Amino acid sequence: MSKASHQVTGELKSSAIKYIVGALAGTLISAITVFLKHFVRPLYDTIMSQIPKDVLIHAANILLLVILLCFVWIILLYRERKTPLAGKYKFNEYGGYYLDPKNGQAVCPSCLSEGKIVHMMDVSGNKMCNACKTTCRGKKG
């Protein structure tokens, strides 16, 4: 067989697999729907008839509070994502690199601008990045 026929055969196999997986997913969703309608619904109706109405109001209030807290958490994560990474580090103006406030190690400014945190090593009194080989001045002697 030629290379083109192998490619066409491979595309047909992957297409057939997609249709088979889609059919199985549809069958599974249908089976779950039938199960919920015929077996779970009577159980749900029985439980709901036994629960006092004020419990449902309290449960709805708790659910609303949880949704509100999740929304606030998502907003905080979004703001954290939008803050620049360099804002978390102190800049050393003499050397031209950033300092990690947790341990005092130098952080490469080139890698930090790309979103990577790479600590620099000391080489002959200067600082050098382990990843991109950027060199910065060391401390005043």
C-alpha positions in Angstrom: 0.0 0.0 0.0 1.1 3.5 -0.7 1.6 6.2 1.9 -1.6 8.0 0.8 -3.8 5.0 1.2 -2.3 4.4 4.7 -3.2 8.0 5.6 -6.8 7.6 4.3 -7.2 4.4 6.2 -6.0 6.0 9.4 -8.4 8.9 9.0 -11.3 6.5 8.4 -10.4 4.5 11.5 -10.2 7.7 13.7 -13.5 8.9 12.2 -15.2 5.6 12.9 -13.9 5.6 16.5 -15.4 9.1 17.1 -18.8 7.9 15.9 -18.7 4.8 18.0 -17.7 6.8 21.1 -20.5 9.3 20.4 -23.1 6.5 20.0 -21.9 4.9 23.3 -22.1 8.2 25.1 -25.6 8.8 23.8 -26.7 5.3 24.9 -25.2 5.9 28.3 -27.0 9.3 28.7 -30.3 7.7 27.7 -29.8 4.8 30.2 -29.1 7.2 33.0 -32.2 9.3 32.1 -34.4 6.2 32.2 -32.9 5.1 35.5 -33.4 8.5 37.1 -37.0 8.7 35.9 -38.2 5.2 36.9 -36.1 4.5 40.0 -34.8 7.7 41.6 -37.9 9.9 41.1 -40.2 7.9 43.4 -37.5 8.0 46.1 -37.0 11.7 45.6 -40.8 12.4 45.9 -40.9 10.3 49.1 -38.0 12.2 50.7 -39.4 15.6 49.7 -42.8 14.9 51.2 -41.2 14.1 54.6 -38.9 17.1 54.8 -40.3 20.3 56.5 -40.4 23.4 54.3 -38.1 25.5 56.5 -35.3 23.0 56.1 -35.5 23.5 52.3 -35.3 27.3 52.8 -32.2 26.9 55.0 -30.6 24.5 52.5 -31.3 27.0 49.7 -29.7 29.8 51.8 -26.6 27.7 52.5 -26.3 26.8 48.8 -26.6 30.5 47.9 -23.8 31.4 50.4 -21.6 28.6 49.0 -22.2 29.9 45.4 -21.4 33.4 46.5 -18.1 32.3 48.2 -17.1 30.4 45.1 -17.7 33.5 43.0 -15.6 35.6 45.3 -12.8 32.9 45.2 -12.9 32.9 41.4 -12.6 36.7 41.3 -9.6 36.5 43.7 -7.9 33.9 41.5 -8.6 36.0 38.4 -7.0 39.0 40.0 -4.0 36.9 41.1 -3.6 35.7 37.6 -3.6 39.2 36.2 -1.0 40.7 38.6 2.5 40.7 37.1 4.9 38.1 38.4 7.6 40.7 38.9 5.4 42.4 41.5 6.0 39.6 43.9 9.8 40.1 43.9 12.1 42.9 45.1 14.2 44.5 42.3 17.9 44.9 42.8 18.8 48.0 40.9 22.5 47.6 41.0 22.6 44.1 39.7 19.5 44.2 37.5 17.9 41.1 38.9 15.0 40.3 41.2 15.3 39.0 44.8 13.0 36.3 46.1 11.7 37.7 49.4 11.3 34.2 50.9 14.9 33.1 50.7 16.9 36.1 49.3 18.0 34.3 46.2 18.4 36.1 42.9 15.8 35.5 40.2 16.6 35.9 36.5 14.8 38.9 35.0 14.6 37.4 31.5 13.0 34.2 32.6 10.7 36.1 35.0 9.4 38.2 32.0 8.5 34.9 30.3 6.6 33.7 33.4 9.3 31.3 34.7 11.0 31.6 38.1 14.6 30.6 37.8 17.1 31.3 40.5 20.5 32.6 39.5 23.9 31.1 40.5 27.0 33.0 41.6 29.8 33.0 39.0 32.9 35.0 39.7 31.1 37.5 41.8 28.3 38.0 39.3 24.9 36.3 38.9 24.2 33.9 36.0 20.9 32.2 35.1 20.8 28.4 35.0 18.3 28.3 32.2 19.0 31.2 29.7 22.6 32.1 30.7 21.7 35.7 31.3 24.4 37.4 33.4 23.9 40.2 35.9 26.3 42.2 38.1 26.8 40.8 41.6 26.8 42.8 44.8 29.1 45.8 45.3 32.3 44.5 46.7 
